[in-house]
Amino acid sequence: MAGQNELAKKFMKKTYSSFYQWFGGEDGRTWYYYANGTVAFIDRDKKTLSAMIDKWEKRYLQNLNYQALRELQKQWELPYKEINKKI
């Protein structure tokens, strides 16, 4: 939120791994989608962000983290620190 994207990515990446996607159960998988999608937004990787949203939609209920990813997708043109003010 402070515009320190590299630091935000570093800390976010420490909260998940690909093992969550395979073995984490619903909570682990949805956290993987959320964290990976958020990092993808910061990296300006629209394809990965969309993939995380699509996978979530096909398998799980939509919660606040899902809604946050959708907000990132809807406001793609804004920097991450600006979107956080709206979520």
C-alpha positions, 0 to 999 in steps of 0.5 A, spaced: 500 500 500 505 504 500 508 503 493 513 498 495 511 493 490 518 489 491 517 488 498 510 487 498 511 481 493 517 478 497 512 478 503 506 475 499 511 470 496 513 467 503 505 466 504 504 460 499 507 455 494 505 451 489 504 445 494 498 449 496 495 448 490 496 441 490 495 439 497 492 445 501 485 443 501 480 449 499 483 454 504 490 453 501 488 453 494 484 459 494 490 462 498 494 460 493 490 463 487 489 470 491 496 471 493 499 468 486 494 473 483 496 479 487 503 478 485 501 477 478 497 484 478 503 487 481 508 484 476 503 486 470 501 479 468 494 479 466 494 472 464 496 469 470 491 474 474 486 472 469 488 464 470 487 465 478 480 468 477 478 463 472 480 457 476 477 459 483 470 461 479 470 453 477 471 450 483 470 454 489 465 459 492 467 467 492 469 470 498 472 477 500 479 475 497 476 472 490 472 479 490 479 483 491 482 479 485 476 481 481 477 488 483 484 488 481 482 485 474 477 491 473 481 496 475 487 493 471 490 500 469 491 503 476 497 502 480 497 497 486 497 502 491 491 506 488 487 499 488 488 498 495 484 504 497 478 502 493 478 494 496 
